[in-house]
Amino acid sequence: MDKQARIQGKYRLTTQALSQLCSRLAPGYAQTVHDIAGSYRTEAQSTDGFDPQLAISITNRLIRLRFSRINGYCMIIDREKKQVDGIVGRKYAFFSNLDLYMTAKDFVKQSNPPAFFKDAAIYGRRMMVRFGYSKPLFVVPVKKTGTDDPFYGGYHFANSEIGDCSIKAGATIIRALCDNKAVSEFTDGSRLTHVRGKRFEEKLYNLLDQVQLKAEHAGQYKAGIAILITQNLGLGKDEESHARRLSEIVSQLHRHGLTKQMADAVVARALVNGSYKHEALLHGKDPMRVYATRTAYDMFNALTAEAKKRSIDVQEKAEQLAFKMLSGRFVLS
């Protein structure tokens, strides 16, 4: 790197690429170099104690000392932005987000029933894309209004071009009223690492076969929703027990992978909105009486709604937790 931290005099390392490089040079060094350089320094913080040139110098010396550890590695470069997006290993098999999209698009067209594009998100070199069926898998009746709450099946695909996650595929269940989604876990052959080899393409199609099987069984989760609707959360009894129960729910969500901040947001949304417009906490209503009606289904819908506001990896984690609620693998006890 030159004094401007550029590779070959023109390519800047993204934070992700620098972290990947440093982690290969020495365990824990990525955090150290970011700290020395002040990569995460806020505007309010003084520049005292941070030295980007020292960080560059130390890194260059480590590269010389331990070049054998990165010899043969490749840089994923965005030539238009003149930046290195990632550092990948010798056996890394590059599979672009466009390749995944085109492969998934062809696959879902031929699935039975066929699925159609729903939404996608790209964050840096990471992408997720979802497809859904045109007809509902099942419908949940809304007793108070006499209307229906339809759910559709579909597919979830994700990829990273810079080696920080596998190619992943899962079945998704889509609530039509708000386009919220729950996604199955990436287990049982539902992920494929970017490792070069003759069988890479074969493994990719095996992954598609596995997600097809999961999608075919998605209709069974209607029973899971029926159970969630009957599971009262035990809120709104009195101020003290209500506060204690809220704390318990937040703690459970936190233990299952959500940040404390997101867990708080999910619980707050469930309390205020419920699952339908007629259940929302409006001015003039007694809050505690409304809170006493809240169920695990309200929490499920709040979880999938808040997920849409987050980055791809956080969204996936929240939507998979929601899927666990449907399958009974996560119960708000």
VEXBAPA-457250 format. One line per 3 residues: number of its first residue (from 1); their letters; for each residue x, y negated, z of C-alpha. Coordinates in steps of 0.25 Angstrom, whole numbers. Example, Ala and Ser with C-alpha at 12.3 -4.5 7.8 and 13.67 -1.06 7.14 Angstrom:
2
1	AS	49/18/31  55/4/29 .
% end
This chain:
333
1	MDK	0/0/0  5/-14/-3  3/-26/7 .
4	QAR	-11/-27/2  -14/-13/5  -15/-9/-9 .
7	IQG	-12/4/-16  -4/3/-29  -5/-12/-27 .
10	KYR	-20/-13/-31  -28/-3/-23  -33/-6/-9 .
13	LTT	-37/5/0  -51/6/6  -53/8/20 .
16	QAL	-57/22/17  -45/25/8  -35/19/18 .
19	SQL	-41/28/29  -40/40/21  -25/37/17 .
22	CSR	-21/34/32  -28/46/37  -19/55/28 .
25	LAP	-7/48/32  -9/49/47  -20/54/57 .
28	GYA	-27/42/62  -19/32/54  -31/27/46 .
31	QTV	-37/21/59  -24/15/63  -21/8/50 .
34	HDI	-35/2/49  -33/-3/63  -19/-9/60 .
37	AGS	-24/-16/47  -37/-21/54  -46/-14/43 .
40	YRT	-58/-15/52  -55/-28/59  -67/-37/60 .
43	EAQ	-66/-52/56  -67/-56/71  -55/-48/74 .
46	STD	-41/-55/75  -31/-50/64  -21/-48/76 .
49	GFD	-17/-34/78  -20/-30/63  -9/-29/52 .
52	PQL	-13/-24/38  1/-24/33  6/-16/45 .
55	AIS	-5/-6/41  -1/-6/27  14/-4/31 .
58	ITN	11/8/40  2/15/30  13/13/19 .
61	RLI	23/19/28  14/31/32  11/33/17 .
64	RLR	26/34/14  29/43/26  17/52/24 .
67	FSR	15/52/9  14/67/8  1/66/15 .
70	ING	-6/58/4  3/63/-8  -7/68/-19 .
73	YCM	-19/61/-12  -28/52/-22  -34/38/-20 .
76	IID	-48/36/-25  -47/22/-31  -57/12/-35 .
79	REK	-50/4/-46  -60/-6/-48  -60/-10/-33 .
82	KQV	-45/-7/-33  -46/1/-20  -43/15/-15 .
85	DGI	-56/21/-10  -50/34/-4  -38/43/-3 .
88	VGR	-41/58/-6  -34/71/-4  -26/79/-14 .
91	KYA	-38/89/-16  -49/79/-17  -59/81/-28 .
94	FFS	-64/67/-32  -79/68/-34  -85/54/-38 .
97	NLD	-98/49/-32  -103/48/-47  -100/63/-49 .
100	LYM	-108/66/-36  -119/58/-41  -120/64/-55 .
103	TAK	-118/78/-49  -129/76/-39  -138/69/-49 .
106	DFV	-137/81/-59  -139/91/-47  -152/84/-41 .
109	KQS	-158/83/-55  -157/98/-56  -162/101/-42 .
112	NPP	-176/107/-39  -183/98/-38  -174/87/-44 .
115	AFF	-170/75/-36  -168/61/-40  -159/49/-35 .
118	KDA	-163/43/-22  -151/34/-17  -136/33/-16 .
121	AIY	-126/26/-8  -111/23/-11  -102/18/0 .
124	GRR	-87/16/-6  -84/30/-12  -95/37/-4 .
127	MMV	-109/40/-10  -121/47/-7  -133/49/-16 .
130	RFG	-147/55/-14  -157/62/-23  -172/65/-19 .
133	YSK	-183/73/-24  -195/67/-31  -205/74/-23 .
136	PLF	-206/75/-8  -201/88/0  -212/86/10 .
139	VVP	-221/75/16  -223/72/31  -237/66/34 .
142	VKK	-238/53/42  -250/56/51  -253/42/55 .
145	TGT	-254/36/41  -258/49/33  -246/46/24 .
148	DDP	-235/55/20  -220/54/23  -213/61/11 .
151	FYG	-199/67/11  -191/71/-1  -179/80/-3 .
154	GYH	-166/77/-10  -151/77/-10  -140/69/-4 .
157	FAN	-126/68/-10  -113/61/-5  -99/60/-9 .
160	SEI	-86/52/-7  -76/49/-17  -64/47/-7 .
163	GDC	-64/60/1  -71/55/14  -82/65/12 .
166	SIK	-87/77/4  -97/78/-7  -110/80/1 .
169	AGA	-124/84/-2  -136/86/6  -151/87/5 .
172	TII	-159/75/9  -173/72/14  -179/59/10 .
175	RAL	-190/52/17  -198/45/6  -204/34/15 .
178	CDN	-190/27/17  -181/35/8  -173/40/21 .
181	KAV	-165/53/20  -160/64/28  -148/72/23 .
184	SEF	-144/87/26  -131/89/32  -119/92/23 .
187	TDG	-116/106/27  -118/120/21  -110/116/8 .
190	SRL	-116/102/7  -102/95/6  -91/96/-4 .
193	THV	-77/91/-1  -69/84/-12  -59/95/-14 .
196	RGK	-53/97/-27  -55/112/-33  -61/120/-44 .
199	RFE	-73/123/-35  -77/108/-32  -88/108/-43 .
202	EKL	-93/122/-38  -93/117/-24  -101/104/-28 .
205	YNL	-112/112/-35  -113/121/-22  -115/109/-14 .
208	LDQ	-126/105/-23  -132/119/-22  -132/117/-7 .
211	VQL	-139/104/-6  -149/109/-16  -152/120/-5 .
214	KAE	-153/110/6  -163/101/-2  -172/113/-5 .
217	HAG	-174/115/10  -176/100/13  -191/102/13 .
220	QYK	-191/110/26  -188/98/34  -202/93/34 .
223	AGI	-204/101/47  -192/93/53  -199/80/50 .
226	AIL	-211/85/56  -203/89/69  -196/75/69 .
229	ITQ	-210/68/69  -214/76/81  -202/73/89 .
232	NLG	-204/61/98  -192/54/102  -196/51/117 .
235	LGK	-195/36/116  -204/25/121  -207/31/135 .
238	DEE	-202/20/143  -190/11/142  -180/19/150 .
241	SHA	-183/32/143  -184/26/130  -170/20/131 .
244	RRL	-164/33/135  -171/41/124  -166/31/114 .
247	SEI	-152/32/119  -153/47/118  -157/47/103 .
250	VSQ	-146/37/99  -136/46/106  -141/58/99 .
253	LHR	-140/51/85  -126/46/89  -122/60/93 .
256	HGL	-126/65/79  -118/56/71  -125/42/71 .
259	TKQ	-117/30/76  -123/24/88  -127/11/80 .
262	MAD	-135/20/70  -141/28/80  -147/16/87 .
265	AVV	-152/11/73  -159/24/70  -166/24/84 .
268	ARA	-170/9/83  -176/12/69  -184/24/74 .
271	LVN	-189/16/85  -194/4/77  -198/10/64 .
274	GSY	-203/24/67  -205/32/54  -216/24/47 .
277	KHE	-221/10/46  -233/12/55  -223/17/66 .
280	ALL	-214/5/67  -213/-3/79  -220/-16/76 .
283	HGK	-222/-29/84  -233/-27/94  -230/-12/96 .
286	DPM	-226/-6/109  -211/-2/106  -211/9/117 .
289	RVY	-224/15/112  -218/15/97  -205/21/102 .
292	ATR	-213/33/109  -218/37/95  -204/39/89 .
295	TAY	-200/52/84  -188/59/78  -194/57/64 .
298	DMF	-193/42/67  -178/44/71  -176/53/58 .
301	NAL	-181/41/49  -174/31/57  -161/39/55 .
304	TAE	-163/40/40  -167/26/38  -154/20/46 .
307	AKK	-145/30/38  -148/22/25  -141/10/31 .
310	RSI	-128/17/34  -116/21/26  -116/34/18 .
313	DVQ	-109/43/29  -118/37/40  -130/38/32 .
316	EKA	-128/53/29  -125/56/43  -138/50/48 .
319	EQL	-146/56/37  -140/70/40  -144/68/55 .
322	AFK	-158/65/50  -158/78/42  -154/85/55 .
325	MLS	-166/79/62  -175/85/51  -168/99/52 .
328	GRF	-169/99/68  -154/99/69  -155/85/76 .
331	VLS	-165/83/86  -167/70/94  -168/77/108 .
% end
